Amino acid sequence: MQRHADTPSSEVAQPPRPADVARWLAGRQWPVHPLAPGRKTPAANCEQCRIRSHSPSGCPCHTRGLWCHGFHSATTDLARIDAWWSREPRAGVGVSCGPAHLVVLDVDAHAAQIPDRDRLLPGIPIPDQVNLDGLASGFDTLALLAAYRQQQDPAQDDTTLRVRTPSGGLHIWYLNPEPQVRYRSSTGSSPRTALAWQVDVRAHGGYIVAPATRTSAGIYTALGSVREPAPLPAWLAAELARTGHVIRKSPVPAPPSHSIGRHLRTGGAQALLQPLVETVRECAAHTEGTGFTEKLNRAAYTAGGLVGAGHLDEAEARQELLEAAHYARPRQTRRSETIIDAAFSAGASRPFHPKGLA
């Protein structure tokens, strides 16, 4: 069942400069931010943001034109973009999906153990008589989902922007035609919110690597001639809603009976989480023997519980965990994302109400 992305129209064309790509994207009102040179992860925070406890979305560095906290710093301001890429011309380009109203399917082709068939398409039982021999990647599960719905396989959708990744995966870009409906990001390995196994969703609270970005593994290459995202197909929008990707607006809570306001409760939750995040960051001092997995798991579980109880913003908490994990173990981003996603989901299913924050 293995499927491969088509061949780009030109294998020898020189990719455009990152600064030009960033300006092109910003011209479409898609906020961009720098990625670390040669990597697909955000450029490093300033030293103060590595040790300061504060909300990424409220970081004071943003008003000073710094790129701290990844997609939280994304902008369409051309003067700031020019300044950023003049400072680091080799930086790749990330696009903040939420403000750009983008929904991107990130199809993985990594070698991985195949899960039980009830995890391949969450919520869709696959009868035993369905032959899954040869199923190996997100290309297969996405094609299977499309076949179940009698729709075109999105990986073959040549009406929208598709980008081949250096690892052999595929990014399928779509534009959300209903901006009032917000979709959450997810990973295909999530036991709680997933579209299909090995198919990640990049939307609100996430970013996507722009075409032409060069990493140590290769270049993100746009396929064919289409360079604009098509509207998100209605059947995919329905699947995203079915699998829990629609972000519901939380009802406005009644004013608390005590004097602690929402901003103080959030600050208190951040103060609880911060020491756990710091134990993850401290693992950077040694490459092994630090209990990194256990510490990251504990921090993500706690963050999920606090988010589930309404004390923290989900996107900000996830971003803080990802930044800490990348700082400590920059070469194992995929593994860290898997740990965070599983522990975060487990924590969110058990809301955590510390005394004084309820």
C-alpha positions in Angstrom: 0.0 0.0 0.0 3.0 2.3 0.1 2.5 5.5 -1.8 5.1 8.1 -2.8 4.8 11.8 -3.5 5.3 12.8 -7.1 8.6 14.1 -8.4 9.1 17.9 -8.4 9.0 19.6 -11.7 12.6 20.6 -11.4 15.3 18.8 -9.4 18.1 21.2 -10.2 16.4 24.6 -9.7 18.2 26.7 -7.1 15.9 27.3 -4.1 15.1 31.0 -3.3 16.7 32.8 -0.4 14.9 32.3 2.9 14.4 36.0 3.2 12.6 36.1 -0.1 10.4 33.1 0.9 9.6 34.9 4.2 8.6 38.1 2.4 6.5 36.2 -0.1 4.6 34.4 2.6 4.1 37.6 4.7 2.7 39.2 1.6 -0.2 36.7 1.8 -0.7 37.7 5.4 0.8 34.5 6.7 2.9 35.3 9.8 6.4 33.9 9.7 9.2 33.3 12.2 12.8 32.1 11.8 13.9 28.4 12.2 17.3 27.4 13.5 19.8 27.2 10.5 19.8 23.7 9.1 16.9 22.6 11.4 13.1 22.4 11.3 12.7 23.8 14.8 12.4 27.5 15.9 15.4 29.6 16.3 16.7 29.7 19.9 15.2 32.1 22.5 17.3 34.8 24.0 19.2 33.9 27.2 16.6 35.7 29.4 13.7 33.8 27.9 15.5 30.5 28.6 15.4 31.2 32.3 12.5 33.5 32.7 9.1 32.2 33.8 6.5 33.9 31.6 3.7 33.2 29.1 5.2 32.8 25.6 2.3 34.9 24.0 3.0 37.7 26.5 6.8 37.7 26.1 8.2 41.3 26.3 10.8 40.4 23.7 8.2 40.5 20.9 7.7 44.3 21.3 11.5 44.6 21.0 11.5 42.7 17.7 13.1 39.5 19.0 12.0 36.1 17.7 11.7 34.3 21.1 9.1 31.5 21.5 8.8 30.3 17.9 5.4 30.8 16.3 4.4 33.2 19.1 6.7 35.8 17.6 5.5 35.2 14.0 4.8 38.4 12.1 3.9 39.8 8.7 5.9 43.1 9.3 8.3 43.3 6.4 10.8 45.6 8.3 11.0 43.1 11.1 11.4 40.2 8.7 14.2 42.0 6.9 15.9 42.6 10.2 15.6 39.0 11.3 17.0 37.4 8.1 19.7 40.1 7.8 20.8 39.0 11.3 20.7 35.3 10.3 20.4 34.8 6.5 20.6 31.0 6.8 17.5 30.7 9.1 14.7 28.6 7.7 11.1 29.9 7.6 8.3 28.7 9.7 4.6 29.8 9.2 2.3 30.1 12.2 -0.7 28.2 11.0 -3.5 29.5 13.2 -3.3 33.2 12.3 -2.7 32.3 8.6 -5.9 30.2 8.7 -3.9 27.2 7.4 -4.6 23.5 8.0 -1.7 21.4 6.9 -1.6 17.6 6.8 1.9 16.4 7.7 2.2 12.9 6.3 5.0 10.9 7.8 7.0 8.1 6.1 9.1 7.1 9.1 9.8 3.5 9.9 7.7 2.7 13.0 6.0 -0.2 14.6 2.4 -0.6 13.2 -0.2 -0.1 16.0 -3.3 -2.2 16.4 -5.8 -1.6 13.6 -8.1 0.3 15.9 -5.4 3.0 16.2 -4.9 3.4 12.5 -8.0 5.5 11.8 -9.3 6.7 15.2 -13.0 6.1 15.6 -13.3 4.0 12.4 -13.2 0.2 13.1 -11.3 -1.7 10.5 -12.7 -5.3 10.1 -10.3 -8.2 10.3 -11.1 -9.1 6.7 -9.6 -5.9 5.4 -6.1 -6.8 4.3 -3.5 -4.4 5.7 -0.4 -6.2 4.4 2.1 -3.6 3.2 0.7 -0.7 5.3 3.7 1.2 6.4 3.2 4.9 6.7 0.9 7.9 6.9 0.6 7.8 3.1 -1.3 4.5 3.5 -3.5 5.5 6.4 -4.5 8.7 4.7 -5.3 6.8 1.5 -7.3 4.3 3.5 -9.3 7.1 5.2 -10.0 8.7 1.8 -11.1 5.3 0.4 -13.5 4.8 3.3 -15.1 8.2 2.6 -15.0 7.6 -1.2 -12.9 10.8 -1.7 -9.7 11.6 -3.5 -6.5 10.8 -1.6 -5.2 14.2 -0.4 -1.6 13.1 -1.1 -2.6 13.0 -4.7 -4.5 16.4 -4.7 -2.6 18.4 -7.3 -5.0 21.4 -6.9 -3.3 22.5 -3.7 0.2 23.3 -2.5 2.1 20.1 -1.6 5.6 20.0 -0.2 7.9 17.0 -0.1 9.9 16.8 3.1 13.6 15.6 3.3 12.5 12.5 5.1 10.2 11.4 2.3 7.0 12.7 3.9 4.5 15.2 2.5 2.9 18.5 3.7 -0.5 19.1 2.2 -1.5 22.7 2.6 -5.1 23.8 2.8 -6.7 27.1 3.6 -9.5 27.1 6.2 -12.5 28.7 4.4 -14.3 29.3 7.7 -11.8 31.2 9.9 -14.4 31.3 12.7 -13.9 27.5 13.1 -10.5 26.9 14.7 -8.7 23.5 14.4 -6.2 22.3 16.9 -2.8 20.8 16.0 -2.2 17.1 16.7 0.2 14.2 16.1 -0.8 11.0 14.3 0.4 8.9 17.3 -1.8 10.7 19.8 -4.2 8.3 21.7 -6.6 11.2 22.2 -6.8 13.5 19.1 -5.5 12.2 15.8 -6.8 12.1 12.2 -4.9 9.0 11.2 -1.8 7.1 12.2 1.4 9.0 11.1 -0.7 11.9 9.8 -0.1 15.0 11.9 -2.3 18.1 11.7 -0.7 21.5 11.8 -3.2 24.2 12.6 -3.9 26.5 15.6 -1.1 26.3 18.2 1.4 25.0 15.6 3.6 26.0 12.7 4.7 24.4 9.4 8.1 24.5 7.7 7.9 26.7 4.5 8.8 25.4 1.1 12.4 25.9 0.0 13.7 25.7 3.6 17.0 23.8 3.7 17.9 21.5 6.6 20.8 19.2 7.2 18.6 16.4 5.8 17.6 18.2 2.6 15.2 20.8 1.2 11.5 21.1 1.6 10.4 21.0 -2.0 7.1 22.2 -3.5 5.7 19.7 -6.0 4.2 20.4 -9.4 3.3 24.0 -10.3 0.7 24.9 -7.6 2.0 27.3 -5.0 -1.3 28.3 -3.2 -3.3 26.2 -0.8 -6.8 25.2 -1.9 -9.8 25.5 0.4 -10.0 22.7 3.0 -12.3 20.0 1.4 -15.6 19.6 3.2 -15.1 15.9 3.9 -11.7 16.6 5.6 -13.3 19.4 7.7 -15.9 16.8 8.8 -13.2 14.3 9.7 -11.4 16.9 11.7 -14.6 17.7 13.6 -15.3 14.0 14.1 -11.8 13.4 15.6 -12.0 16.3 18.0 -9.8 18.8 16.2 -12.4 21.7 16.5 -11.5 24.0 19.3 -14.6 24.8 21.2 -15.0 28.1 22.9 -14.9 27.7 26.6 -17.9 29.2 28.5 -17.0 32.4 30.4 -16.5 31.2 34.0 -18.4 32.9 36.8 -16.3 35.3 38.8 -14.4 33.5 41.6 -15.7 34.0 45.2 -12.2 34.8 46.3 -10.0 37.7 45.2 -7.6 35.7 42.9 -8.2 36.8 39.3 -7.7 34.7 36.2 -4.3 36.3 35.5 -3.1 35.4 39.0 -4.4 31.9 38.7 -2.6 31.5 35.4 0.6 32.9 37.0 0.2 30.4 39.8 -0.2 27.5 37.4 2.9 28.7 35.5 4.8 28.8 38.8 3.8 25.2 39.4 4.9 24.0 36.0 8.1 26.0 35.7 10.3 23.9 38.1 9.3 20.8 36.2 10.2 22.4 32.8 13.5 23.5 34.3 14.4 19.9 35.2 13.9 19.1 31.5 16.1 22.0 30.4 18.8 21.0 32.9 19.2 17.7 31.0 21.1 19.7 28.4 24.2 19.5 30.6 24.6 15.8 29.9 23.7 13.6 26.9 22.5 10.6 29.0 21.9 9.5 32.5 19.6 12.4 33.4 16.2 10.8 33.4 15.2 13.1 30.5 12.2 10.9 29.4 10.8 10.7 32.9 11.2 14.4 33.6 9.6 15.4 30.3 6.8 13.0 30.8 6.1 14.4 34.3 6.2 18.0 33.1 3.9 17.2 30.2 1.5 15.3 32.4 1.3 18.1 34.8 0.8 20.7 32.0 -2.0 18.6 30.6 -3.7 18.5 33.9 -3.5 22.2 34.4 -4.8 22.8 30.8 -7.6 20.4 31.4 -8.6 22.3 34.5 -8.5 25.6 32.6 -5.5 27.1 34.4 -3.1 27.2 31.4 -3.4 27.9 27.6 -2.9 24.6 25.7 -0.8 26.1 22.8 1.4 28.0 25.2 2.0 25.1 27.5 2.9 22.8 24.6 5.2 25.3 23.1 7.1 25.7 26.4 7.5 22.0 26.7 8.7 21.7 23.2 11.2 24.5 23.6 12.6 22.9 26.8 12.8 19.5 25.2 14.6 20.8 22.1 17.0 22.8 24.3 17.9 19.6 26.2 17.8 17.1 23.3 17.9 19.0 20.0 18.5 15.9 17.9 15.4 13.9 19.0 12.5 16.3 18.2 10.2 13.6 17.0 10.7 11.4 20.1 10.1 14.4 22.4 6.9 15.3 20.6 5.6 11.8 21.0 6.4 11.8 24.8 4.8 15.2 25.2 1.7 14.3 23.3 1.0 11.1 25.1 1.7 12.5 28.6 -0.2 15.8 27.8 -3.2 13.8 26.7 -3.1 11.6 29.8 -2.9 14.6 32.1 -5.7 16.5 30.3 -8.0 13.6 31.0 -7.4 14.1 34.7 -7.8 17.9 35.3 -5.5 19.1 38.0 -6.9 21.7 40.5 -4.1 22.7 42.9 -5.2 24.3 46.1 -5.5 28.1 45.6 -6.0 27.8 41.9 -9.5 26.3 41.8 
